[in-house]
Amino acid sequence: VTLIDYGAKANIERELQKRGCAVKVVPYHTSAEAILAEHPDGVMLSNGPGDPAENDAYIQQVKALLGKVPVFGIGLGHQLVALATGASTYKLPYGHRGGNQPVREIGGTRIYITSQNHSYLVDAESLSHVGIERFTNANDGTCEGMEYPTKKCFTLQFTPDTLGGAHSTAFLYDRFFEMLEK
């Protein structure tokens, strides 16, 4: 798995390795062509700072990766995938901060307590043409996760950490691993 480091937490690499993945971490400015030339089984788009809409080069990078290999985006990676598929993002007045953000999987009955630290969100309505909203914030109903079936991709606004917090969302790394095995 190629992990594009936009500001990645070290635990992302550990979680992938725990599932048997060899992980190659590449800098954020690595071209899609260079990544695909290595023939990865999948690409992980990490979390990172800033306004996602200001990162046109990375949006183009992600656009060139989608549909070619399985992609899992977290945080900024989630936002970049949305922008690469024609959606929009917006800034929250106060952001989601802390290790106590409740997230609900759509169609499920369970609430997951997640760790978040971001100001920008994906406008889920702007994605209805290409993606399916899978997770929402239980407090304000905002988009917390998307699936892009035709692109072999899913994304999360929150980090499915299993270190220093709740362990309930680690199964999402397993979902990515299952995509890699197909």
N, CA, C and O of each residue as an XYZ file, in Angstrom:
728
protein
N       0.851     -1.177      0.000
C       0.000      0.000      0.000
C       0.896      1.239      0.000
O       1.861      1.332      0.758
N       0.554      2.168     -0.854
C       1.246      3.451     -0.861
C       0.450      4.405      0.017
O      -0.742      4.620     -0.205
N       1.112      4.972      1.011
C       0.510      5.955      1.913
C       1.010      7.330      1.513
O       2.193      7.635      1.663
N       0.109      8.160      1.004
C       0.487      9.536      0.653
C       0.405     10.363      1.923
O      -0.648     10.456      2.555
N       1.520     10.956      2.284
C       1.662     11.673      3.549
C       1.364     13.161      3.368
O       2.226     13.943      2.970
N       0.115     13.528      3.674
C      -0.272     14.944      3.690
C      -0.108     15.514      5.105
O      -0.355     16.698      5.332
N       0.303     14.682      6.033
C       0.419     15.024      7.448
C      -0.021     13.830      8.277
O      -0.643     13.985      9.327
N       0.310     12.635      7.793
C      -0.204     11.373      8.339
C       0.193     11.136      9.786
O       1.301     11.455     10.215
N      -0.745     10.570     10.517
C      -0.449     10.054     11.852
C       0.315      8.748     11.672
O       0.007      7.971     10.769
N       1.304      8.500     12.522
C       2.108      7.277     12.435
C       1.253      6.031     12.609
O       1.600      4.969     12.093
N       0.157      6.142     13.317
C      -0.669      4.968     13.576
C      -1.343      4.431     12.315
O      -1.694      3.252     12.275
N      -1.534      5.251     11.292
C      -2.123      4.766     10.042
C      -1.227      3.684      9.453
O      -1.707      2.622      9.058
N       0.064      3.953      9.394
C       1.009      2.967      8.864
C       1.010      1.703      9.719
O       1.035      0.593      9.187
N       0.985      1.867     11.031
C       0.967      0.697     11.929
C      -0.286     -0.151     11.724
O      -0.207     -1.380     11.724
N      -1.435      0.489     11.550
C      -2.676     -0.254     11.352
C      -2.651     -1.047     10.045
O      -3.142     -2.175      9.995
N      -2.090     -0.474      9.007
C      -1.969     -1.192      7.744
C      -0.996     -2.366      7.880
O      -1.268     -3.461      7.387
N       0.130     -2.138      8.544
C       1.117     -3.204      8.742
C       0.545     -4.331      9.601
O       0.838     -5.503      9.367
N      -0.256     -3.980     10.579
C      -0.886     -4.972     11.444
C      -1.750     -5.945     10.635
O      -1.960     -7.086     11.045
N      -2.242     -5.489      9.495
C      -3.099     -6.306      8.638
C      -2.307     -6.985      7.517
O      -2.882     -7.529      6.575
N      -0.978     -6.943      7.637
C      -0.122     -7.637      6.683
C       0.284     -6.826      5.472
O       0.850     -7.381      4.530
N       0.018     -5.545      5.462
C       0.383     -4.707      4.320
C       1.818     -4.213      4.445
O       2.240     -3.760      5.509
N       2.554     -4.304      3.358
C       3.826     -3.593      3.259
C       3.443     -2.165      2.878
O       2.663     -1.960      1.949
N       3.982     -1.189      3.583
C       3.577      0.201      3.371
C       4.760      1.019      2.875
O       5.837      1.011      3.471
N       4.538      1.718      1.782
C       5.526      2.665      1.270
C       4.947      4.062      1.465
O       3.931      4.409      0.864
N       5.598      4.860      2.306
C       5.151      6.229      2.562
C       5.824      7.149      1.545
O       7.045      7.143      1.387
N       5.001      7.935      0.862
C       5.535      8.882     -0.119
C       5.111     10.297      0.264
O       4.057     10.490      0.870
N       5.932     11.285     -0.091
C       5.568     12.673      0.208
C       4.331     13.115     -0.569
O       4.008     12.558     -1.618
N       3.663     14.104     -0.048
C       2.422     14.617     -0.618
C       2.559     15.048     -2.067
O       1.572     15.009     -2.801
N       3.726     15.452     -2.506
C       3.902     15.977     -3.854
C       4.256     14.895     -4.883
O       4.539     15.219     -6.036
N       4.246     13.627     -4.487
C       4.538     12.536     -5.414
C       3.429     12.450     -6.464
O       2.245     12.466     -6.125
N       3.810     12.359     -7.721
C       2.805     12.332     -8.789
C       2.056     11.003     -8.804
O       2.574      9.976     -8.365
N       0.842     11.044     -9.313
C       0.044      9.825     -9.464
C       0.761      8.846    -10.379
O       0.716      7.638    -10.147
N       1.417      9.347    -11.409
C       2.142      8.488    -12.345
C       3.251      7.725    -11.631
O       3.433      6.530    -11.863
N       3.993      8.410    -10.764
C       5.074      7.752    -10.019
C       4.511      6.710     -9.054
O       5.100      5.644     -8.875
N       3.378      7.016     -8.437
C       2.747      6.068     -7.510
C       2.276      4.830     -8.274
O       2.548      3.705     -7.857
N       1.580      5.029     -9.375
C       1.055      3.905    -10.157
C       2.172      3.084    -10.805
O       2.001      1.888    -11.036
N       3.307      3.709    -11.098
C       4.440      2.990    -11.688
C       4.999      1.931    -10.736
O       5.650      0.983    -11.175
N       4.748      2.091     -9.437
C       5.193      1.120     -8.432
C       4.210     -0.046     -8.284
O       4.491     -0.998     -7.557
N       3.077      0.017     -8.956
C       2.039     -1.023     -8.938
C       1.562     -1.372     -7.527
O       1.588     -2.539     -7.137
N       1.128     -0.373     -6.761
C       0.622     -0.686     -5.421
C      -0.709     -1.432     -5.505
O      -1.452     -1.295     -6.477
N      -0.992     -2.217     -4.476
C      -2.291     -2.881     -4.392
C      -3.380     -1.891     -4.016
O      -4.556     -2.123     -4.295
N      -2.992     -0.784     -3.381
C      -3.939      0.240     -2.968
C      -3.203      1.492     -2.541
O      -1.987      1.486     -2.354
N      -3.962      2.565     -2.389
C      -3.405      3.851     -1.972
C      -4.204      4.369     -0.787
O      -5.435      4.354     -0.794
N      -3.491      4.823      0.222
C      -4.084      5.439      1.412
C      -3.779      6.929      1.356
O      -2.620      7.326      1.238
N      -4.818      7.752      1.439
C      -4.675      9.208      1.464
C      -4.813      9.646      2.907
O      -5.858      9.436      3.523
N      -3.781     10.245      3.448
C      -3.774     10.551      4.881
C      -4.544     11.823      5.214
O      -5.027     12.555      4.350
N      -4.624     12.030      6.494
C      -5.142     13.278      7.033
C      -4.090     14.366      6.824
O      -2.952     14.077      6.454
N      -4.479     15.617      7.063
C      -3.563     16.740      6.918
C      -4.284     18.049      7.165
O      -5.502     18.070      7.342
N      -3.533     19.142      7.177
C      -4.105     20.437      7.535
C      -4.621     21.241      6.340
O      -4.353     20.921      5.181
N      -5.358     22.277      6.662
C      -5.686     23.312      5.702
C      -6.988     23.153      4.941
O      -7.747     22.200      5.119
N      -7.204     24.141      4.082
C      -8.391     24.201      3.232
C      -8.177     23.268      2.048
O      -7.289     23.514      1.233
N      -8.959     22.213      1.933
C      -8.734     21.242      0.856
C      -8.868     21.854     -0.538
O      -8.183     21.419     -1.463
N      -9.728     22.844     -0.705
C      -9.962     23.436     -2.022
C      -8.757     24.207     -2.537
O      -8.673     24.495     -3.731
N      -7.828     24.544     -1.658
C      -6.617     25.263     -2.060
C      -5.522     24.330     -2.579
O      -4.444     24.793     -2.950
N      -5.785     23.040     -2.607
C      -4.771     22.046     -2.979
C      -5.042     21.462     -4.356
O      -5.198     20.248     -4.489
N      -5.100     22.297     -5.375
C      -5.460     21.839     -6.709
C      -4.530     20.739     -7.222
O      -4.998     19.791     -7.852
N      -3.245     20.841     -6.970
C      -2.308     19.814     -7.447
C      -2.636     18.458     -6.836
O      -2.533     17.437     -7.517
N      -3.025     18.428     -5.573
C      -3.347     17.158     -4.901
C      -4.710     16.636     -5.338
O      -4.927     15.425     -5.392
N      -5.615     17.537     -5.645
C      -6.919     17.130     -6.176
C      -6.707     16.428     -7.519
O      -7.322     15.396     -7.786
N      -5.840     16.987     -8.360
C      -5.532     16.364     -9.655
C      -4.815     15.031     -9.467
O      -5.060     14.081    -10.211
N      -3.934     14.958     -8.479
C      -3.229     13.717     -8.149
C      -4.240     12.623     -7.799
O      -4.158     11.506     -8.310
N      -5.185     12.953     -6.931
C      -6.202     11.993     -6.505
C      -7.088     11.600     -7.679
O      -7.412     10.423     -7.843
N      -7.479     12.563     -8.493
C      -8.318     12.285     -9.666
C      -7.645     11.252    -10.571
O      -8.320     10.391    -11.135
N      -6.338     11.333    -10.711
C      -5.597     10.394    -11.565
C      -5.474      9.002    -10.942
O      -5.212      8.034    -11.656
N      -5.656      8.885     -9.634
C      -5.562      7.592     -8.947
C      -6.904      6.856     -8.885
O      -6.948      5.626     -8.907
N      -7.985      7.614     -8.807
C      -9.304      7.013     -8.607
C      -9.687      6.073     -9.742
O      -9.563      6.402    -10.922
N     -10.155      4.899     -9.351
C     -10.584      3.900    -10.311
C      -9.472      2.991    -10.802
O      -9.735      1.977    -11.449
N      -8.234      3.349    -10.499
C      -7.097      2.532    -10.956
C      -6.667      1.512     -9.912
O      -6.273      0.396    -10.250
N      -6.744      1.898     -8.646
C      -6.422      1.019     -7.511
C      -7.396      1.361     -6.391
O      -7.953      2.459     -6.381
N      -7.617      0.441     -5.441
C      -8.444      0.801     -4.285
C      -7.825      1.987     -3.533
O      -6.611      2.055     -3.342
N      -8.684      2.911     -3.114
C      -8.239      4.112     -2.402
C      -9.046      4.253     -1.121
O     -10.265      4.085     -1.114
N      -8.341      4.565     -0.037
C      -8.959      4.831      1.271
C      -8.455      6.198      1.709
O      -7.252      6.384      1.892
N      -9.357      7.153      1.879
C      -8.986      8.501      2.286
C      -9.490      8.818      3.678
O     -10.621      8.490      4.037
N      -8.631      9.466      4.459
C      -8.966      9.877      5.824
C      -8.744     11.384      5.950
O      -7.728     11.899      5.483
N      -9.679     12.090      6.572
C      -9.511     13.514      6.852
C      -9.347     14.320      5.577
O     -10.263     14.391      4.757
N      -8.181     14.926      5.409
C      -7.913     15.690      4.190
C      -8.055     14.783      2.966
O      -8.544     15.227      1.927
N      -7.636     13.529      3.074
C      -7.803     12.576      1.969
C      -9.262     12.415      1.571
O      -9.578     12.329      0.384
N     -10.147     12.374      2.553
C     -11.598     12.303      2.320
C     -12.061     13.519      1.528
O     -12.830     13.397      0.575
N     -11.595     14.668      1.927
C     -11.998     15.918      1.287
C     -11.442     16.027     -0.133
O     -12.134     16.494     -1.038
N     -10.191     15.597     -0.326
C      -9.582     15.652     -1.659
C     -10.304     14.734     -2.639
O     -10.488     15.098     -3.801
N     -10.716     13.546     -2.188
C     -11.471     12.639     -3.061
C     -12.783     13.300     -3.472
O     -13.165     13.253     -4.642
N     -13.462     13.906     -2.528
C     -14.725     14.572     -2.850
C     -14.518     15.658     -3.904
O     -15.270     15.745     -4.875
N     -13.508     16.472     -3.706
C     -13.227     17.536     -4.671
C     -12.809     16.961     -6.026
O     -13.155     17.522     -7.065
N     -12.076     15.861     -6.026
C     -11.639     15.230     -7.273
C     -12.803     14.641     -8.061
O     -12.695     14.438     -9.270
N     -13.912     14.365     -7.385
C     -15.085     13.805     -8.062
C     -16.141     14.869     -8.363
O     -17.256     14.543     -8.771
N     -15.788     16.135     -8.161
C     -16.692     17.218     -8.535
C     -17.552     17.764     -7.423
O     -18.434     18.585     -7.676
N     -17.323     17.333     -6.204
C     -18.111     17.818     -5.062
C     -17.516     19.119     -4.522
O     -16.547     19.655     -5.061
N     -18.113     19.597     -3.466
C     -17.614     20.814     -2.830
C     -17.388     20.567     -1.337
O     -17.915     19.625     -0.745
N     -16.594     21.446     -0.769
C     -16.336     21.424      0.671
C     -16.698     22.796      1.226
O     -16.835     23.762      0.475
N     -16.851     22.872      2.529
C     -17.145     24.146      3.164
C     -16.531     24.170      4.557
O     -16.188     23.130      5.119
N     -16.398     25.374      5.104
C     -15.797     25.552      6.413
C     -16.881     25.662      7.474
O     -17.850     26.408      7.330
N     -16.690     24.894      8.545
C     -17.587     24.972      9.699
C     -17.257     26.220     10.512
O     -16.102     26.643     10.536
N     -18.239     26.813     11.172
C     -17.931     27.991     11.990
C     -16.992     27.682     13.158
O     -16.174     28.520     13.536
N     -17.110     26.470     13.734
C     -16.292     26.129     14.901
C     -15.492     24.850     14.740
O     -14.610     24.586     15.557
N     -15.756     24.057     13.737
C     -15.020     22.821     13.502
C     -15.428     21.706     14.447
O     -16.150     21.919     15.421
N     -14.947     20.515     14.133
C     -15.128     19.345     14.993
C     -13.787     19.079     15.654
O     -12.795     18.810     14.977
N     -13.759     19.155     16.975
C     -12.499     19.019     17.704
C     -12.686     18.068     18.880
O     -13.709     18.099     19.564
N     -11.689     17.231     19.101
C     -11.683     16.392     20.286
C     -11.911     14.921     20.009
O     -12.219     14.518     18.887
N     -11.754     14.139     21.043
C     -11.871     12.698     20.964
C     -13.245     12.193     21.336
O     -13.393     11.055     21.781
N     -14.251     13.028     21.158
C     -15.595     12.639     21.581
C     -16.659     12.997     20.553
O     -17.768     13.387     20.917
N     -16.328     12.867     19.264
C     -17.281     13.198     18.210
C     -18.093     11.956     17.833
O     -17.525     10.979     17.345
N     -19.406     11.977     18.051
C     -20.232     10.801     17.736
C     -20.538     10.706     16.242
O     -20.955     11.679     15.614
N     -20.322      9.523     15.693
C     -20.545      9.272     14.267
C     -21.446      8.057     14.128
O     -21.258      7.048     14.807
N     -22.431      8.165     13.238
C     -23.380      7.081     13.005
C     -23.194      6.544     11.593
O     -23.122      7.308     10.630
N     -23.117      5.215     11.480
C     -23.095      4.601     10.159
C     -24.532      4.565      9.656
O     -25.419      4.036     10.326
N     -24.755      5.124      8.481
C     -26.097      5.194      7.913
C     -26.609      3.776      7.686
O     -25.915      2.936      7.114
N     -27.823      3.526      8.139
C     -28.413      2.202      8.035
C     -28.116      1.333      9.241
O     -28.652      0.232      9.368
N     -27.275      1.820     10.115
C     -26.943      1.066     11.323
C     -27.600      1.676     12.544
O     -28.267      2.706     12.452
N     -27.411      1.048     13.671
C     -27.993      1.544     14.910
C     -26.926      1.974     15.908
O     -27.247      2.449     16.997
N     -25.683      1.813     15.550
C     -24.592      2.062     16.473
C     -23.989      3.449     16.273
O     -23.896      3.944     15.150
N     -23.582      4.065     17.377
C     -22.863      5.334     17.350
C     -21.417      5.032     17.728
O     -21.156      4.353     18.721
N     -20.475      5.543     16.925
C     -19.047      5.384     17.199
C     -18.509      6.706     17.722
O     -18.810      7.766     17.174
N     -17.719      6.642     18.774
C     -17.084      7.845     19.301
C     -15.726      7.966     18.622
O     -14.887      7.071     18.724
N     -15.519      9.091     17.921
C     -14.330      9.266     17.094
C     -13.505     10.463     17.538
O     -13.971     11.340     18.264
N     -12.275     10.464     17.079
C     -11.354     11.571     17.305
C     -11.323     12.427     16.040
O     -11.128     11.911     14.940
N     -11.515     13.739     16.203
C     -11.518     14.630     15.049
C     -10.838     15.949     15.388
O     -10.819     16.389     16.537
N     -10.277     16.569     14.341
C      -9.649     17.874     14.490
C      -9.638     18.538     13.113
O      -8.615     18.539     12.430
N     -10.776     19.098     12.710
C     -10.865     19.698     11.379
C     -11.892     20.817     11.359
O     -12.780     20.892     12.208
N     -11.744     21.688     10.362
C     -12.669     22.800     10.157
C     -13.467     22.677      8.873
O     -14.492     23.340      8.716
N     -13.008     21.832      7.946
C     -13.650     21.720      6.642
C     -14.397     20.408      6.514
O     -13.990     19.387      7.067
N     -15.498     20.451      5.773
C     -16.350     19.282      5.567
C     -16.711     19.123      4.104
O     -16.660     20.072      3.322
N     -17.078     17.902      3.754
C     -17.577     17.595      2.427
C     -19.084     17.853      2.415
O     -19.799     17.467      3.339
N     -19.543     18.500      1.374
C     -20.977     18.700      1.167
C     -21.520     17.429      0.519
O     -21.363     17.227     -0.686
N     -22.158     16.574      1.315
C     -22.636     15.274      0.825
C     -23.631     15.418     -0.319
O     -23.650     14.583     -1.224
N     -24.451     16.450     -0.299
C     -25.430     16.637     -1.379
C     -24.742     16.859     -2.718
O     -25.286     16.500     -3.762
N     -23.556     17.447     -2.695
C     -22.837     17.689     -3.948
C     -22.192     16.417     -4.489
O     -21.617     16.426     -5.577
N     -22.287     15.320     -3.732
C     -21.694     14.044     -4.144
C     -22.713     13.015     -4.586
O     -22.336     11.901     -4.951
N     -23.970     13.346     -4.567
C     -25.003     12.350     -4.856
C     -24.862     11.747     -6.249
O     -25.369     10.652     -6.492
N     -24.197     12.422     -7.156
C     -24.027     11.919     -8.519
C     -22.980     10.823     -8.628
O     -22.975     10.077     -9.607
N     -22.082     10.708     -7.633
C     -20.983      9.750     -7.758
C     -20.744      8.900     -6.515
O     -20.180      7.809     -6.603
N     -21.169      9.394     -5.366
C     -20.880      8.694     -4.119
C     -22.111      8.442     -3.275
O     -23.194      8.972     -3.525
N     -21.903      7.608     -2.262
C     -22.969      7.269     -1.321
C     -22.486      7.657      0.074
O     -21.425      7.218      0.519
N     -23.265      8.471      0.747
C     -22.903      8.850      2.108
C     -23.069      7.636      3.021
O     -24.125      7.004      3.021
N     -22.034      7.307      3.800
C     -22.055      6.129      4.671
C     -22.039      6.456      6.157
O     -22.519      5.663      6.966
N     -21.489      7.619      6.532
C     -21.403      8.009      7.940
C     -21.810      9.468      8.087
O     -21.506     10.300      7.232
N     -22.510      9.771      9.198
C     -22.869     11.156      9.509
C     -22.497     11.468     10.945
O     -22.406     10.577     11.789
N     -22.285     12.740     11.206
C     -22.025     13.194     12.562
C     -23.357     13.188     13.313
O     -24.328     13.794     12.862
N     -23.400     12.509     14.448
C     -24.653     12.382     15.201
C     -25.081     13.695     15.841
O     -26.248     13.847     16.201
N     -24.172     14.639     15.991
C     -24.541     15.934     16.575
C     -25.171     16.871     15.553
O     -26.220     17.461     15.815
N     -24.539     17.013     14.390
C     -25.012     18.029     13.451
C     -25.415     17.482     12.080
O     -25.800     18.254     11.202
N     -25.333     16.163     11.884
C     -25.781     15.558     10.634
C     -24.850     15.747      9.451
O     -25.220     15.414      8.325
N     -23.643     16.274      9.673
C     -22.716     16.505      8.569
C     -22.087     15.196      8.090
O     -22.101     14.186      8.794
N     -21.544     15.239      6.897
C     -20.958     14.062      6.254
C     -19.663     13.641      6.952
O     -18.757     14.451      7.146
N     -19.593     12.364      7.324
C     -18.403     11.817      7.979
C     -17.762     10.684      7.186
O     -16.687     10.207      7.550
N     -18.409     10.248      6.105
C     -17.814      9.171      5.318
C     -18.591      8.913      4.049
O     -19.817      9.018      4.022
N     -17.855      8.568      2.981
C     -18.450      8.333      1.672
C     -17.908      7.034      1.081
O     -16.815      6.580      1.418
N     -18.700      6.460      0.200
C     -18.265      5.318     -0.595
C     -18.459      5.695     -2.058
O     -19.460      6.308     -2.429
N     -17.483      5.318     -2.881
C     -17.512      5.593     -4.313
C     -17.389      4.252     -5.037
O     -16.291      3.863     -5.435
N     -18.508      3.543     -5.209
C     -18.451      2.181     -5.743
C     -17.783      2.058     -7.111
O     -17.062      1.090     -7.352
N     -18.003      3.002     -7.998
C     -17.405      2.895     -9.336
C     -15.934      3.286     -9.349
O     -15.247      3.095    -10.353
N     -15.449      3.832     -8.239
C     -14.054      4.286     -8.159
C     -13.184      3.414     -7.264
O     -12.001      3.704     -7.087
N     -13.754      2.336     -6.691
C     -13.020      1.469     -5.753
C     -12.444      2.294     -4.595
O     -11.260      2.201     -4.272
N     -13.305      3.092     -3.989
C     -12.828      4.047     -2.988
C     -13.846      4.233     -1.877
O     -15.054      4.219     -2.110
N     -13.332      4.408     -0.655
C     -14.167      4.917      0.430
C     -13.334      5.850      1.277
O     -12.108      5.751      1.326
N     -14.035      6.773      1.952
C     -13.339      7.826      2.687
C     -14.043      8.114      4.006
O     -15.234      7.851      4.171
N     -13.272      8.661      4.936
C     -13.777      9.023      6.261
C     -13.274     10.396      6.643
O     -12.120     10.733      6.378
N     -14.125     11.190      7.262
C     -13.681     12.471      7.790
C     -12.875     12.255      9.065
O     -11.921     12.986      9.330
N     -13.247     11.274      9.838
C     -12.577     10.987     11.112
C     -11.466      9.958     10.901
O     -11.425      9.273      9.879
N     -10.584      9.861     11.866
C      -9.509      8.874     11.812
C      -9.940      7.645     12.592
O     -10.281      7.747     13.770
N      -9.927      6.473     11.944
C     -10.330      5.255     12.660
C      -9.197      4.749     13.552
O      -8.750      3.609     13.420
N      -8.749      5.597     14.446
C      -7.628      5.262     15.332
C      -7.973      4.138     16.281
O      -9.122      3.961     16.687
N      -6.962      3.396     16.615
C      -7.090      2.414     17.687
C      -6.009      2.665     18.719
O      -5.716      1.796     19.541
N      -5.421      3.838     18.681
C      -4.356      4.183     19.605
C      -4.768      5.443     20.362
O      -5.114      6.453     19.749
N      -4.732      5.386     21.657
C      -5.033      6.565     22.456
C      -6.482      6.989     22.382
O      -6.786      8.169     22.557
N      -7.377      6.063     22.129
C      -8.779      6.422     22.029
C      -9.637      5.203     21.835
O      -9.255      4.080     22.163
N     -10.810      5.453     21.293
C     -11.763      4.365     21.076
C     -11.230      3.386     20.031
O     -10.542      3.783     19.090
N     -11.550      2.126     20.202
C     -11.116      1.083     19.276
C     -12.241      0.636     18.362
O     -12.055     -0.287     17.569
N     -13.386      1.259     18.452
C     -14.583      0.754     17.783
C     -14.580      0.911     16.266
O     -15.365      0.241     15.595
N     -13.734      1.763     15.699
C     -13.763      1.966     14.254
C     -12.567      1.347     13.534
O     -12.374      1.609     12.347
N     -11.772      0.547     14.205
C     -10.629     -0.113     13.565
C     -11.076     -1.045     12.450
O     -10.293     -1.342     11.548
N     -12.324     -1.516     12.492
C     -12.829     -2.398     11.443
C     -12.783     -1.733     10.072
O     -12.844     -2.430      9.058
N     -12.678     -0.420     10.011
C     -12.632      0.273      8.732
C     -11.315      0.027      8.004
O     -11.279      0.036      6.774
N     -10.237     -0.191      8.746
C      -8.988     -0.620      8.105
C      -9.184     -2.009      7.493
O      -8.654     -2.306      6.422
N      -9.953     -2.855      8.184
C     -10.240     -4.194      7.660
C     -11.027     -4.101      6.354
O     -10.801     -4.902      5.447
N     -11.939     -3.149      6.241
C     -12.698     -2.964      4.997
C     -11.756     -2.644      3.840
O     -11.906     -3.168      2.736
N     -10.781     -1.773      4.112
C      -9.805     -1.433      3.079
C      -8.987     -2.664      2.701
O      -8.744     -2.918      1.521
N      -8.568     -3.422      3.702
C      -7.790     -4.632      3.448
C      -8.597     -5.610      2.574
O      -8.042     -6.248      1.679
N      -9.891     -5.722      2.836
C     -10.743     -6.594      2.015
C     -10.797     -6.098      0.564
O     -10.827     -6.904     -0.366
N     -10.810     -4.774      0.372
C     -10.782     -4.227     -0.989
C      -9.474     -4.609     -1.692
O      -9.468     -4.903     -2.888
N      -8.376     -4.602     -0.946
C      -7.080     -4.935     -1.529
C      -7.027     -6.399     -1.957
O      -6.409     -6.735     -2.967
N      -7.672     -7.258     -1.189
C      -7.652     -8.685     -1.498
C      -8.460     -9.023     -2.740
O      -8.189    -10.026     -3.401
N      -9.451     -8.198     -3.067
C     -10.269     -8.440     -4.269
C      -9.444     -8.088     -5.462
O      -9.913     -8.207     -6.594
